[in-house]
Amino acid sequence: MPNLAVLVSISAAAAACLLSACITWAIRPLLSRWALARPNSRSSHRVPTPQGAGIAVVGATVIVGATLIAYASVTDAKVAVWLFGTTLLIAVIGFADDVKTIPILPRLMLQALAVGALVFATPSEQRIFAAFPLGLERVLTLLAGLWFVNLVNFMDGLDLMTVAETVPITATLVILGLLGNFPMSVTIIASALCGAMLGFSPFNRPTAKIFLGDVGSLPIGLLLGWCLLQLAYHQQFVCAVLLPLYYLMDATVTLLCRISRGEPFWEAHRSHFYQLATSNGFSVLRVVSEVFSLNIGLSALAIESTITQASNVQALLLFIGCLSTALLMYRFSKPRLSS
């Protein structure tokens, strides 16, 4: 494990953590006046709370990531430039939606523009499934990326929830990067995002003093999705699915259930399993602690999937991950038994 890579990763996390915390503290009074999230029947919070701390998280990630990528002189810096550009674009879209709601169709079109620009800028030799036509794979990747960006936004509905999801994923990505599973730029970006989320976390612990807002959840989804995509491009598809499995299953199952019931699935709601848990007697800290614990287990399974080359073992690891996630979702959907 190269000493430089370890030093750069630690520096990225530490610098982004400090910068994110400082910016969050500095902008909170302004956001209290201009971007206040007022509670409604679908909210998990009970008092008006400023939103927009994603400015700090995304800003710290981009500033620290770009600086260290330039310092380390990584060979794929041009890809990082595209990533940071589209991240800022989707952050602007999210901030506009935080301040004044954008209708769903133009919002999706703008998001698709950002995701598509990143997907189609990928070198043609980077493939997930070589047997697929390149154009088809890129279109499917665009659709998957658009869904992932939005599901991260949907799941950001509880104090510390996005921290409990993002930190284990990015920390695992750093470990995998240091083990040589993908380029240095991915490791730096994952380190910076992990640190930025840790810097934000004290302000978001229950009861939260500030929320990420769409300006945070949407670009965080893009950054996470891009990092996971690099795993898939390096033929670690099972690992790329295992790491965000709780978010994938909760959001997707909830969407399918709402569609099957004939509900207007595009509207805000409180049907996610983590939201049902709070209605069923689970405290906010209990919910995010159990999601965090599950993600630690999923991270261990994901790392193991990169070590073995046996497809049957990887399938077993994926099955264990899916079963563990499904059991937690089932637990959340039922009233909590008093101890």
C-alpha positions as CSV (number, residue, x, y, z in Angstrom):
1,M,0.0,0.0,0.0
2,P,1.8,3.1,-1.1
3,N,2.6,5.5,1.7
4,L,1.7,8.5,-0.6
5,A,-1.8,7.1,-1.3
6,V,-2.5,6.6,2.4
7,L,-1.2,10.1,3.3
8,V,-3.3,11.8,0.5
9,S,-6.4,9.9,1.6
10,I,-6.1,10.8,5.2
11,S,-5.3,14.4,4.3
12,A,-8.4,14.5,2.0
13,A,-10.7,13.3,4.7
14,A,-9.3,15.6,7.4
15,A,-9.3,18.7,5.3
16,A,-12.8,18.1,4.0
17,C,-14.1,17.4,7.5
18,L,-12.8,20.7,8.8
19,L,-13.8,22.7,5.8
20,S,-17.3,21.2,5.7
21,A,-17.9,21.9,9.4
22,C,-16.6,25.5,9.1
23,I,-18.8,26.3,6.1
24,T,-21.8,24.7,7.7
25,W,-21.4,26.8,10.8
26,A,-20.9,30.0,8.8
27,I,-23.8,29.6,6.4
28,R,-26.4,28.3,8.9
29,P,-27.6,31.8,9.9
30,L,-28.1,32.8,6.3
31,L,-30.0,29.6,5.4
32,S,-32.2,30.1,8.5
33,R,-33.5,33.2,6.7
34,W,-33.6,32.1,3.0
35,A,-34.0,28.3,3.0
36,L,-36.2,27.2,5.8
37,A,-37.8,23.7,5.7
38,R,-41.1,24.0,7.3
39,P,-42.7,20.8,8.7
40,N,-45.8,19.3,7.1
41,S,-47.7,16.1,7.3
42,R,-45.0,14.2,5.4
43,S,-42.0,15.6,7.4
44,S,-40.0,13.8,10.0
45,H,-39.1,17.1,11.7
46,R,-41.5,19.2,13.9
47,V,-39.9,22.7,13.9
48,P,-38.8,24.9,11.0
49,T,-35.2,23.9,10.2
50,P,-32.7,25.5,7.7
51,Q,-31.7,23.4,4.7
52,G,-28.8,23.8,2.4
53,A,-25.8,22.4,4.3
54,G,-25.1,20.4,1.1
55,I,-23.4,23.6,0.0
56,A,-20.8,22.9,2.6
57,V,-20.5,19.2,2.0
58,V,-20.3,19.4,-1.8
59,G,-18.1,22.5,-1.7
60,A,-15.6,20.9,0.7
61,T,-15.6,17.7,-1.4
62,V,-15.0,19.5,-4.7
63,I,-12.4,22.0,-3.3
64,V,-10.4,19.3,-1.4
65,G,-10.8,16.7,-4.1
66,A,-9.7,19.0,-6.9
67,T,-6.7,20.3,-4.9
68,L,-5.4,16.9,-4.0
69,I,-6.0,15.4,-7.4
70,A,-3.9,18.2,-8.9
71,Y,-1.3,17.8,-6.2
72,A,-1.0,14.0,-6.7
73,S,-0.9,14.5,-10.5
74,V,-3.2,11.6,-11.1
75,T,-3.5,10.3,-14.7
76,D,-7.3,10.5,-15.0
77,A,-7.7,14.1,-13.8
78,K,-9.8,15.0,-16.9
79,V,-12.5,12.5,-15.7
80,A,-12.5,14.3,-12.3
81,V,-13.0,17.6,-14.0
82,W,-16.1,16.3,-15.7
83,L,-17.3,14.8,-12.4
84,F,-16.9,18.1,-10.5
85,G,-18.5,20.1,-13.3
86,T,-21.6,17.9,-13.3
87,T,-21.7,17.8,-9.5
88,L,-21.8,21.6,-9.4
89,L,-24.5,21.7,-12.1
90,I,-26.7,19.2,-10.2
91,A,-26.1,21.1,-6.9
92,V,-27.3,24.3,-8.6
93,I,-30.5,22.5,-9.7
94,G,-31.0,21.2,-6.2
95,F,-30.5,24.6,-4.6
96,A,-33.0,26.2,-7.0
97,D,-35.5,23.4,-6.0
98,D,-34.8,24.1,-2.3
99,V,-35.5,27.8,-2.6
100,K,-38.5,27.5,-5.0
101,T,-39.9,24.1,-6.1
102,I,-39.1,23.2,-9.7
103,P,-41.8,21.1,-11.6
104,I,-40.9,17.4,-11.8
105,L,-40.5,17.2,-15.6
106,P,-37.9,20.1,-16.1
107,R,-36.2,18.9,-12.9
108,L,-35.7,15.4,-14.2
109,M,-34.6,16.7,-17.6
110,L,-31.9,18.9,-16.0
111,Q,-30.8,16.0,-13.8
112,A,-30.6,13.7,-16.8
113,L,-28.5,16.4,-18.6
114,A,-26.0,16.3,-15.7
115,V,-25.9,12.5,-15.4
116,G,-25.8,12.0,-19.1
117,A,-22.9,14.4,-19.6
118,L,-20.9,12.4,-17.1
119,V,-21.9,9.0,-18.5
120,F,-21.2,9.8,-22.1
121,A,-17.9,11.4,-21.3
122,T,-16.7,8.1,-20.1
123,P,-14.0,6.6,-22.3
124,S,-15.5,3.9,-24.6
125,E,-13.0,1.2,-23.3
126,Q,-14.6,1.4,-19.9
127,R,-17.4,-1.2,-19.9
128,I,-19.5,-3.1,-17.4
129,F,-20.7,-5.9,-19.7
130,A,-18.6,-6.2,-22.8
131,A,-21.3,-8.3,-24.5
132,F,-23.8,-5.4,-24.5
133,P,-23.7,-2.8,-27.3
134,L,-21.9,0.3,-26.0
135,G,-24.8,2.6,-26.8
136,L,-27.3,0.4,-24.9
137,E,-25.0,0.1,-21.9
138,R,-24.6,3.9,-21.8
139,V,-28.4,4.5,-21.9
140,L,-29.0,1.9,-19.2
141,T,-26.2,3.5,-17.1
142,L,-27.8,6.9,-17.6
143,L,-31.2,5.6,-16.4
144,A,-29.6,3.8,-13.4
145,G,-27.6,7.0,-12.6
146,L,-30.7,9.1,-12.7
147,W,-32.6,6.7,-10.4
148,F,-29.7,6.5,-8.0
149,V,-29.4,10.3,-7.7
150,N,-33.0,10.6,-6.9
151,L,-33.2,7.7,-4.5
152,V,-30.4,9.2,-2.4
153,N,-32.6,12.3,-2.3
154,F,-35.7,10.3,-1.4
155,M,-33.8,8.5,1.4
156,D,-32.5,11.8,2.9
157,G,-35.6,12.2,5.1
158,L,-34.3,11.5,8.6
159,D,-31.6,13.1,10.8
160,L,-28.2,11.5,10.1
161,M,-29.6,9.0,7.6
162,T,-27.4,10.1,4.7
163,V,-24.4,10.2,7.1
164,A,-25.2,6.6,8.1
165,E,-25.3,5.6,4.5
166,T,-22.5,7.7,2.9
167,V,-19.8,7.3,5.5
168,P,-19.6,3.4,5.4
169,I,-19.8,3.4,1.6
170,T,-17.0,6.0,1.1
171,A,-14.8,4.5,3.8
172,T,-15.1,1.1,2.1
173,L,-14.3,2.7,-1.3
174,V,-11.2,4.3,0.2
175,I,-10.0,0.9,1.5
176,L,-10.7,-0.7,-1.8
177,G,-8.9,2.1,-3.6
178,L,-5.8,1.7,-1.4
179,L,-5.9,-2.0,-2.2
180,G,-5.7,-1.1,-5.9
181,N,-9.2,-1.7,-7.1
182,F,-9.5,1.6,-9.0
183,P,-7.6,4.8,-9.8
184,M,-6.3,7.2,-7.2
185,S,-8.8,9.9,-8.2
186,V,-11.7,7.8,-7.0
187,T,-10.0,7.2,-3.7
188,I,-9.4,10.9,-3.2
189,I,-13.0,11.8,-4.0
190,A,-14.3,9.1,-1.7
191,S,-12.0,10.3,1.1
192,A,-13.1,13.9,0.6
193,L,-16.8,13.0,0.6
194,C,-16.4,10.8,3.7
195,G,-14.6,13.6,5.6
196,A,-17.1,16.3,4.4
197,M,-20.1,14.1,5.7
198,L,-18.3,13.7,9.0
199,G,-17.8,17.4,9.3
200,F,-21.5,17.9,8.7
201,S,-22.8,15.2,11.0
202,P,-22.6,17.1,14.4
203,F,-25.1,19.7,12.9
204,N,-27.4,16.9,11.7
205,R,-27.6,14.7,14.8
206,P,-31.1,14.5,16.3
207,T,-32.6,17.0,16.7
208,A,-31.0,18.4,13.6
209,K,-29.9,22.0,13.5
210,I,-29.7,22.0,9.7
211,F,-30.5,19.7,6.7
212,L,-28.5,18.9,3.6
213,G,-31.4,19.9,1.3
214,D,-31.5,18.9,-2.4
215,V,-28.4,21.0,-3.0
216,G,-26.6,18.2,-0.9
217,S,-28.5,15.0,-1.5
218,L,-28.6,15.2,-5.3
219,P,-24.9,15.8,-5.9
220,I,-24.0,13.4,-3.1
221,G,-26.0,10.8,-5.1
222,L,-24.1,11.7,-8.2
223,L,-20.7,11.4,-6.5
224,L,-21.6,8.1,-4.8
225,G,-23.0,6.7,-8.0
226,W,-19.9,7.7,-10.0
227,C,-17.6,6.0,-7.5
228,L,-19.7,2.9,-7.5
229,L,-19.7,2.9,-11.3
230,Q,-15.9,2.8,-11.2
231,L,-16.2,-0.4,-9.2
232,A,-18.5,-1.8,-11.9
233,Y,-16.1,-0.7,-14.6
234,H,-13.3,-2.6,-12.8
235,Q,-15.5,-5.8,-12.9
236,Q,-16.6,-5.5,-9.2
237,F,-20.3,-5.4,-10.0
238,V,-21.4,-7.4,-6.9
239,C,-19.4,-5.0,-4.7
240,A,-21.0,-2.0,-6.4
241,V,-24.5,-3.4,-5.6
242,L,-23.8,-4.5,-2.1
243,L,-22.4,-1.2,-0.8
244,P,-25.6,0.9,-1.3
245,L,-28.0,-2.1,-1.0
246,Y,-30.2,-0.7,1.8
247,Y,-30.9,2.5,-0.1
248,L,-31.5,0.6,-3.3
249,M,-33.9,-1.9,-1.8
250,D,-35.8,0.5,0.5
251,A,-36.3,3.1,-2.3
252,T,-37.1,0.6,-5.1
253,V,-39.4,-1.6,-3.1
254,T,-41.2,1.5,-1.8
255,L,-41.6,2.8,-5.4
256,L,-43.0,-0.5,-6.7
257,C,-45.4,-0.8,-3.8
258,R,-46.7,2.8,-4.4
259,I,-47.1,2.1,-8.1
260,S,-49.0,-1.2,-7.4
261,R,-51.4,0.7,-5.1
262,G,-52.1,3.2,-7.8
263,E,-50.6,6.1,-5.7
264,P,-49.1,9.2,-7.4
265,F,-45.6,7.9,-6.9
266,W,-43.9,11.2,-8.0
267,E,-45.4,13.0,-4.9
268,A,-43.7,13.3,-1.5
269,H,-44.7,10.7,1.0
270,R,-43.8,8.9,4.2
271,S,-43.9,5.3,2.9
272,H,-40.2,4.4,3.1
273,F,-39.3,1.7,5.5
274,Y,-37.1,4.0,7.6
275,Q,-40.0,6.4,7.8
276,L,-42.4,3.6,8.8
277,A,-40.0,2.7,11.6
278,T,-40.3,6.1,13.3
279,S,-44.1,5.7,13.1
280,N,-43.8,2.2,14.6
281,G,-42.1,3.3,17.7
282,F,-38.4,3.4,16.7
283,S,-36.4,6.4,17.7
284,V,-34.5,8.3,15.1
285,L,-31.2,7.3,16.6
286,R,-32.3,3.7,16.7
287,V,-33.2,3.7,13.0
288,V,-30.0,5.3,11.8
289,S,-27.9,3.1,14.2
290,E,-29.5,0.0,12.7
291,V,-29.0,1.2,9.2
292,F,-25.4,2.1,10.0
293,S,-24.8,-1.3,11.5
294,L,-26.3,-3.0,8.4
295,N,-24.1,-0.9,6.2
296,I,-21.0,-2.0,8.1
297,G,-22.0,-5.6,7.5
298,L,-22.7,-4.9,3.8
299,S,-19.3,-3.3,3.5
300,A,-17.6,-6.4,4.9
301,L,-19.5,-8.5,2.3
302,A,-18.6,-6.1,-0.4
303,I,-14.9,-6.3,0.4
304,E,-15.1,-10.1,0.5
305,S,-16.7,-10.1,-2.9
306,T,-13.6,-8.3,-4.3
307,I,-11.3,-10.9,-2.9
308,T,-13.0,-14.0,-4.3
309,Q,-13.2,-14.7,-8.0
310,A,-15.8,-17.5,-7.6
311,S,-19.1,-16.4,-9.0
312,N,-21.0,-18.8,-6.8
313,V,-19.4,-17.3,-3.7
314,Q,-20.2,-13.8,-4.9
315,A,-23.8,-14.8,-5.5
316,L,-24.0,-16.2,-2.0
317,L,-22.6,-12.9,-0.6
318,L,-25.2,-10.9,-2.5
319,F,-27.9,-13.2,-1.2
320,I,-26.8,-12.7,2.4
321,G,-26.8,-8.9,1.8
322,C,-30.3,-9.0,0.3
323,L,-31.6,-11.2,3.0
324,S,-30.1,-9.0,5.8
325,T,-31.5,-5.9,4.2
326,A,-35.0,-7.4,3.7
327,L,-35.1,-8.5,7.3
328,L,-34.3,-5.0,8.6
329,M,-36.9,-3.5,6.3
330,Y,-39.5,-6.0,7.6
331,R,-38.5,-5.1,11.2
332,F,-39.0,-1.4,10.4
333,S,-42.4,-2.1,8.9
334,K,-43.8,-3.7,12.1
335,P,-44.5,-2.0,15.5
336,R,-41.5,-2.1,17.8
337,L,-41.9,-4.6,20.6
338,S,-41.3,-2.9,24.0
339,S,-38.4,-4.4,26.0
